[in-house]
């Protein structure tokens, strides 16, 4: 089932305003469980977790920054 443009915009806002801060807290808590790894390893963990965060939501954010394709063209 494909989401409409407006639904994708709304879901992208929900994901960015609620989901992303929750994911950041979860990632910091996860890294904190390990006894403070070296800085380079900690950076790699955060980059990896940041990349993994976007994978399930790539289709929600696809084309959200463009104009609404469902509106009729203005003359």
N, CA, C and O atoms as a Tinker XYZ file with bonds, in Angstrom:
   300  protein
     1  N      0.841000   -1.171000    0.000000    73     2
     2  CA     0.000000    0.000000    0.000000    64     1     3
     3  C      0.895000    1.246000    0.000000    63     2     4     5
     4  O      1.705000    1.435000    0.907000    81     3
     5  N      0.745000    2.069000   -0.997000    73     3     6
     6  CA     1.542000    3.276000   -1.117000    64     5     7
     7  C      0.889000    4.419000   -0.340000    63     6     8     9
     8  O     -0.333000    4.567000   -0.340000    81     7
     9  N      1.710000    5.211000    0.310000    73     7    10
    10  CA     1.206000    6.360000    1.050000    64     9    11
    11  C      1.060000    7.548000    0.121000    63    10    12    13
    12  O      1.838000    7.712000   -0.819000    81    11
    13  N      0.064000    8.372000    0.383000    73    11    14
    14  CA    -0.100000    9.593000   -0.404000    64    13    15
    15  C      0.990000   10.581000   -0.010000    63    14    16    17
    16  O      1.706000   10.381000    0.971000    81    15
    17  N      1.102000   11.638000   -0.784000    73    15    18
    18  CA     2.124000   12.647000   -0.525000    64    17    19
    19  C      1.906000   13.301000    0.842000    63    18    20    21
    20  O      2.856000   13.493000    1.601000    81    19
    21  N      0.651000   13.640000    1.150000    73    19    22
    22  CA     0.360000   14.290000    2.430000    64    21    23
    23  C      0.617000   13.353000    3.605000    63    22    24    25
    24  O      1.103000   13.787000    4.649000    81    23
    25  N      0.297000   12.085000    3.441000    73    23    26
    26  CA     0.545000   11.119000    4.511000    64    25    27
    27  C      2.048000   10.945000    4.735000    63    26    28    29
    28  O      2.498000   10.840000    5.875000    81    27
    29  N      2.816000   10.913000    3.658000    73    27    30
    30  CA     4.268000   10.792000    3.806000    64    29    31
    31  C      4.855000   12.015000    4.505000    63    30    32    33
    32  O      5.781000   11.890000    5.307000    81    31
    33  N      4.315000   13.203000    4.200000    73    31    34
    34  CA     4.797000   14.419000    4.872000    64    33    35
    35  C      4.493000   14.373000    6.355000    63    34    36    37
    36  O      5.343000   14.709000    7.181000    81    35
    37  N      3.280000   13.957000    6.695000    73    35    38
    38  CA     2.905000   13.879000    8.112000    64    37    39
    39  C      3.742000   12.846000    8.851000    63    38    40    41
    40  O      4.236000   13.112000    9.947000    81    39
    41  N      3.903000   11.665000    8.254000    73    39    42
    42  CA     4.696000   10.616000    8.902000    64    41    43
    43  C      6.164000   11.026000    9.033000    63    42    44    45
    44  O      6.819000   10.687000   10.018000    81    43
    45  N      6.678000   11.752000    8.044000    73    43    46
    46  CA     8.070000   12.189000    8.140000    64    45    47
    47  C      8.247000   13.158000    9.305000    63    46    48    49
    48  O      9.268000   13.112000    9.991000    81    47
    49  N      7.268000   14.037000    9.539000    73    47    50
    50  CA     7.353000   14.936000   10.691000    64    49    51
    51  C      7.285000   14.167000   12.009000    63    50    52    53
    52  O      8.042000   14.454000   12.937000    81    51
    53  N      6.396000   13.205000   12.091000    73    51    54
    54  CA     6.286000   12.393000   13.308000    64    53    55
    55  C      7.597000   11.646000   13.556000    63    54    56    57
    56  O      8.087000   11.594000   14.684000    81    55
    57  N      8.148000   11.080000   12.514000    73    55    58
    58  CA     9.399000   10.327000   12.659000    64    57    59
    59  C     10.535000   11.239000   13.103000    63    58    60    61
    60  O     11.321000   10.871000   13.976000    81    59
    61  N     10.628000   12.434000   12.506000    73    59    62
    62  CA    11.724000   13.339000   12.848000    64    61    63
    63  C     11.558000   13.982000   14.223000    63    62    64    65
    64  O     12.544000   14.165000   14.936000    81    63
    65  N     10.336000   14.325000   14.604000    73    63    66
    66  CA    10.123000   15.042000   15.863000    64    65    67
    67  C      9.982000   14.134000   17.079000    63    66    68    69
    68  O     10.299000   14.548000   18.194000    81    67
    69  N      9.513000   12.910000   16.885000    73    67    70
    70  CA     9.321000   11.999000   18.016000    64    69    71
    71  C     10.271000   10.807000   17.928000    63    70    72    73
    72  O     10.939000   10.467000   18.904000    81    71
    73  N     10.329000   10.176000   16.757000    73    71    74
    74  CA    11.123000    8.958000   16.613000    64    73    75
    75  C     12.616000    9.178000   16.690000    63    74    76    77
    76  O     13.321000    8.397000   17.329000    81    75
    77  N     13.111000   10.218000   16.057000    73    75    78
    78  CA    14.559000   10.454000   16.046000    64    77    79
    79  C     15.110000   10.766000   17.440000    63    78    80    81
    80  O     16.132000   10.190000   17.813000    81    79
    81  N     14.481000   11.654000   18.234000    73    79    82
    82  CA    15.007000   11.856000   19.590000    64    81    83
    83  C     14.980000   10.584000   20.440000    63    82    84    85
    84  O     15.898000   10.339000   21.222000    81    83
    85  N     13.933000    9.780000   20.288000    73    83    86
    86  CA    13.881000    8.517000   21.023000    64    85    87
    87  C     14.997000    7.579000   20.587000    63    86    88    89
    88  O     15.593000    6.890000   21.415000    81    87
    89  N     15.281000    7.552000   19.297000    73    87    90
    90  CA    16.346000    6.701000   18.781000    64    89    91
    91  C     17.709000    7.187000   19.264000    63    90    92    93
    92  O     18.589000    6.374000   19.546000    81    91
    93  N     17.892000    8.490000   19.362000    73    91    94
    94  CA    19.160000    9.035000   19.849000    64    93    95
    95  C     19.378000    8.627000   21.305000    63    94    96    97
    96  O     20.476000    8.216000   21.681000    81    95
    97  N     18.329000    8.742000   22.121000    73    95    98
    98  CA    18.437000    8.332000   23.522000    64    97    99
    99  C     18.757000    6.846000   23.607000    63    98   100   101
   100  O     19.585000    6.435000   24.420000    81    99
   101  N     18.112000    6.043000   22.780000    73    99   102
   102  CA    18.370000    4.608000   22.763000    64   101   103
   103  C     19.811000    4.303000   22.342000    63   102   104   105
   104  O     20.460000    3.439000   22.931000    81   103
   105  N     20.310000    5.010000   21.327000    73   103   106
   106  CA    21.681000    4.769000   20.855000    64   105   107
   107  C     22.705000    5.167000   21.914000    63   106   108   109
   108  O     23.680000    4.447000   22.130000    81   107
   109  N     22.496000    6.303000   22.577000    73   107   110
   110  CA    23.431000    6.737000   23.613000    64   109   111
   111  C     23.395000    5.772000   24.793000    63   110   112   113
   112  O     24.433000    5.464000   25.378000    81   111
   113  N     22.203000    5.295000   25.144000    73   111   114
   114  CA    22.082000    4.322000   26.231000    64   113   115
   115  C     22.783000    3.021000   25.866000    63   114   116   117
   116  O     23.447000    2.411000   26.705000    81   115
   117  N     22.636000    2.598000   24.620000    73   115   118
   118  CA    23.285000    1.373000   24.165000    64   117   119
   119  C     24.806000    1.483000   24.234000    63   118   120   121
   120  O     25.475000    0.551000   24.679000    81   119
   121  N     25.349000    2.605000   23.799000    73   119   122
   122  CA    26.801000    2.792000   23.842000    64   121   123
   123  C     27.269000    2.953000   25.284000    63   122   124   125
   124  O     28.386000    2.561000   25.619000    81   123
   125  N     26.424000    3.527000   26.139000    73   123   126
   126  CA    26.792000    3.707000   27.536000    64   125   127
   127  C     26.875000    2.374000   28.280000    63   126   128   129
   128  O     27.587000    2.269000   29.279000    81   127
   129  N     26.158000    1.359000   27.807000    73   127   130
   130  CA    26.233000    0.044000   28.432000    64   129   131
   131  C     27.621000   -0.576000   28.291000    63   130   132   133
   132  O     28.069000   -1.342000   29.144000    81   131
   133  N     28.289000   -0.224000   27.189000    73   131   134
   134  CA    29.678000   -0.641000   26.994000    64   133   135
   135  C     30.540000    0.338000   27.795000    63   134   136   137
   136  O     30.232000    1.529000   27.839000    81   135
   137  N     31.605000   -0.141000   28.425000    73   135   138
   138  CA    32.449000    0.737000   29.248000    64   137   139
   139  C     33.245000    1.714000   28.403000    63   138   140   141
   140  O     34.441000    1.514000   28.193000    81   139
   141  N     32.620000    2.740000   27.926000    73   139   142
   142  CA    33.231000    3.837000   27.170000    64   141   143
   143  C     34.350000    3.346000   26.238000    63   142   144   145
   144  O     35.525000    3.343000   26.606000    81   143
   145  N     33.953000    2.925000   25.012000    73   143   146
   146  CA    34.968000    2.450000   24.062000    64   145   147
   147  C     35.857000    3.611000   23.598000    63   146   148   149
   148  O     35.563000    4.770000   23.892000    81   147
   149  N     36.932000    3.309000   22.882000    73   147   150
   150  CA    37.770000    4.394000   22.340000    64   149   151
   151  C     36.941000    5.309000   21.429000    63   150   152   153
   152  O     35.909000    4.909000   20.892000    81   151
   153  N     37.416000    6.525000   21.274000    73   151   154
   154  CA    36.670000    7.539000   20.540000    64   153   155
   155  C     36.400000    7.100000   19.101000    63   154   156   157
   156  O     35.301000    7.309000   18.589000    81   155
   157  N     37.377000    6.502000   18.453000    73   155   158
   158  CA    37.185000    6.094000   17.051000    64   157   159
   159  C     36.125000    4.999000   16.943000    63   158   160   161
   160  O     35.348000    4.986000   15.988000    81   159
   161  N     36.087000    4.082000   17.911000    73   159   162
   162  CA    35.083000    3.020000   17.890000    64   161   163
   163  C     33.700000    3.576000   18.221000    63   162   164   165
   164  O     32.696000    3.161000   17.642000    81   163
   165  N     33.663000    4.511000   19.149000    73   163   166
   166  CA    32.387000    5.153000   19.494000    64   165   167
   167  C     31.829000    5.909000   18.287000    63   166   168   169
   168  O     30.625000    5.865000   18.032000    81   167
   169  N     32.686000    6.593000   17.553000    73   167   170
   170  CA    32.259000    7.300000   16.346000    64   169   171
   171  C     31.719000    6.320000   15.310000    63   170   172   173
   172  O     30.683000    6.573000   14.694000    81   171
   173  N     32.416000    5.205000   15.117000    73   171   174
   174  CA    31.940000    4.194000   14.170000    64   173   175
   175  C     30.589000    3.611000   14.591000    63   174   176   177
   176  O     29.739000    3.345000   13.741000    81   175
   177  N     30.388000    3.413000   15.879000    73   175   178
   178  CA    29.109000    2.892000   16.369000    64   177   179
   179  C     27.994000    3.882000   16.072000    63   178   180   181
   180  O     26.930000    3.496000   15.588000    81   179
   181  N     28.233000    5.166000   16.362000    73   179   182
   182  CA    27.201000    6.180000   16.118000    64   181   183
   183  C     26.901000    6.347000   14.623000    63   182   184   185
   184  O     25.746000    6.522000   14.237000    81   183
   185  N     27.926000    6.293000   13.797000    73   183   186
   186  CA    27.709000    6.387000   12.345000    64   185   187
   187  C     26.917000    5.178000   11.857000    63   186   188   189
   188  O     25.997000    5.319000   11.051000    81   187
   189  N     27.270000    4.006000   12.339000    73   187   190
   190  CA    26.543000    2.795000   11.955000    64   189   191
   191  C     25.094000    2.827000   12.411000    63   190   192   193
   192  O     24.194000    2.483000   11.645000    81   191
   193  N     24.861000    3.237000   13.648000    73   191   194
   194  CA    23.486000    3.339000   14.143000    64   193   195
   195  C     22.701000    4.415000   13.398000    63   194   196   197
   196  O     21.500000    4.262000   13.172000    81   195
   197  N     23.366000    5.495000   13.020000    73   195   198
   198  CA    22.707000    6.544000   12.238000    64   197   199
   199  C     22.313000    6.049000   10.857000    63   198   200   201
   200  O     21.257000    6.412000   10.339000    81   199
   201  N     23.148000    5.234000   10.270000    73   199   202
   202  CA    22.822000    4.660000    8.963000    64   201   203
   203  C     21.688000    3.650000    9.082000    63   202   204   205
   204  O     20.793000    3.621000    8.238000    81   203
   205  N     21.718000    2.823000   10.123000    73   203   206
   206  CA    20.659000    1.835000   10.324000    64   205   207
   207  C     19.308000    2.483000   10.603000    63   206   208   209
   208  O     18.266000    1.915000   10.276000    81   207
   209  N     19.324000    3.674000   11.208000    73   207   210
   210  CA    18.076000    4.373000   11.522000    64   209   211
   211  C     17.316000    4.747000   10.260000    63   210   212   213
   212  O     16.088000    4.664000   10.232000    81   211
   213  N     18.012000    5.150000    9.240000    73   211   214
   214  CA    17.340000    5.659000    8.047000    64   213   215
   215  C     16.819000    4.568000    7.116000    63   214   216   217
   216  O     15.911000    4.826000    6.325000    81   215
   217  N     17.361000    3.375000    7.186000    73   215   218
   218  CA    16.977000    2.326000    6.246000    64   217   219
   219  C     15.480000    1.992000    6.229000    63   218   220   221
   220  O     14.912000    1.905000    5.140000    81   219
   221  N     14.816000    1.803000    7.362000    73   219   222
   222  CA    13.392000    1.455000    7.282000    64   221   223
   223  C     12.505000    2.607000    6.805000    63   222   224   225
   224  O     11.388000    2.371000    6.346000    81   223
   225  N     12.983000    3.840000    6.907000    73   223   226
   226  CA    12.145000    5.000000    6.605000    64   225   227
   227  C     12.479000    5.687000    5.289000    63   226   228   229
   228  O     11.962000    6.772000    5.023000    81   227
   229  N     13.315000    5.097000    4.469000    73   227   230
   230  CA    13.741000    5.783000    3.243000    64   229   231
   231  C     12.586000    6.036000    2.288000    63   230   232   233
   232  O     12.604000    7.032000    1.565000    81   231
   233  N     11.585000    5.170000    2.262000    73   231   234
   234  CA    10.466000    5.377000    1.345000    64   233   235
   235  C      9.491000    6.429000    1.863000    63   234   236   237
   236  O      8.753000    7.028000    1.081000    81   235
   237  N      9.484000    6.658000    3.179000    73   235   238
   238  CA     8.626000    7.707000    3.734000    64   237   239
   239  C      9.178000    9.076000    3.351000    63   238   240   241
   240  O      8.410000    9.981000    3.025000    81   239
   241  N     10.493000    9.238000    3.386000    73   239   242
   242  CA    11.110000   10.526000    3.114000    64   241   243
   243  C     11.335000   10.795000    1.627000    63   242   244   245
   244  O     11.698000   11.911000    1.255000    81   243
   245  N     11.131000    9.815000    0.790000    73   243   246
   246  CA    11.403000    9.958000   -0.637000    64   245   247
   247  C     10.450000   10.976000   -1.279000    63   246   248   249
   248  O      9.241000   10.746000   -1.312000    81   247
   249  N     10.968000   12.078000   -1.780000    73   247   250
   250  CA    10.185000   13.079000   -2.486000    64   249   251
   251  C      9.399000   14.025000   -1.611000    63   250   252   253
   252  O      8.583000   14.787000   -2.128000    81   251
   253  N      9.611000   14.010000   -0.301000    73   251   254
   254  CA     8.842000   14.878000    0.592000    64   253   255
   255  C      9.226000   16.343000    0.405000    63   254   256   257
   256  O      8.385000   17.220000    0.601000    81   255
   257  N     10.430000   16.623000    0.044000    73   255   258
   258  CA    10.877000   18.005000   -0.126000    64   257   259
   259  C     10.440000   18.649000   -1.432000    63   258   260   261
   260  O     10.662000   19.843000   -1.634000    81   259
   261  N      9.829000   17.887000   -2.313000    73   259   262
   262  CA     9.384000   18.429000   -3.592000    64   261   263
   263  C      7.948000   18.912000   -3.480000    63   262   264   265
   264  O      7.286000   18.673000   -2.471000    81   263
   265  N      7.467000   19.589000   -4.511000    73   263   266
   266  CA     6.089000   20.067000   -4.486000    64   265   267
   267  C      5.120000   18.897000   -4.616000    63   266   268   269
   268  O      5.490000   17.821000   -5.086000    81   267
   269  N      3.879000   19.118000   -4.195000    73   267   270
   270  CA     2.850000   18.069000   -4.191000    64   269   271
   271  C      2.519000   17.654000   -5.625000    63   270   272   273
   272  O      2.066000   18.486000   -6.411000    81   271
   273  N      2.734000   16.402000   -5.977000    73   271   274
   274  CA     2.458000   15.964000   -7.351000    64   273   275
   275  C      0.961000   15.845000   -7.643000    63   274   276   277
   276  O      0.578000   15.744000   -8.808000    81   275
   277  N      0.105000   15.853000   -6.614000    73   275   278
   278  CA    -1.327000   15.684000   -6.810000    64   277   279
   279  C     -2.057000   16.995000   -7.098000    63   278   280   281
   280  O     -3.219000   16.970000   -7.505000    81   279
   281  N     -1.415000   18.115000   -6.900000    73   279   282
   282  CA    -2.073000   19.408000   -7.155000    64   281   283
   283  C     -2.060000   19.680000   -8.654000    63   282   284   285
   284  O     -1.100000   19.340000   -9.344000    81   283
   285  N     -3.129000   20.294000   -9.155000    73   283   286
   286  CA    -3.147000   20.624000  -10.594000    64   285   287
   287  C     -2.142000   21.743000  -10.882000    63   286   288   289
   288  O     -1.923000   22.609000  -10.036000    81   287
   289  N     -1.536000   21.729000  -12.063000    73   287   290
   290  CA    -0.548000   22.773000  -12.396000    64   289   291
   291  C     -1.225000   24.132000  -12.553000    63   290   292   293
   292  O     -2.333000   24.246000  -13.079000    81   291
   293  N     -0.525000   25.148000  -12.082000    73   291   294
   294  CA    -1.043000   26.525000  -12.200000    64   293   295
   295  C     -0.748000   27.065000  -13.583000    63   294   296   297
   296  O      0.309000   26.807000  -14.158000    81   295
   297  N     -1.694000   27.813000  -14.101000    73   295   298
   298  CA    -1.506000   28.377000  -15.446000    64   297   299
   299  C     -1.076000   29.799000  -15.405000    63   298   300
   300  O     -0.877000   30.414000  -16.452000    81   299
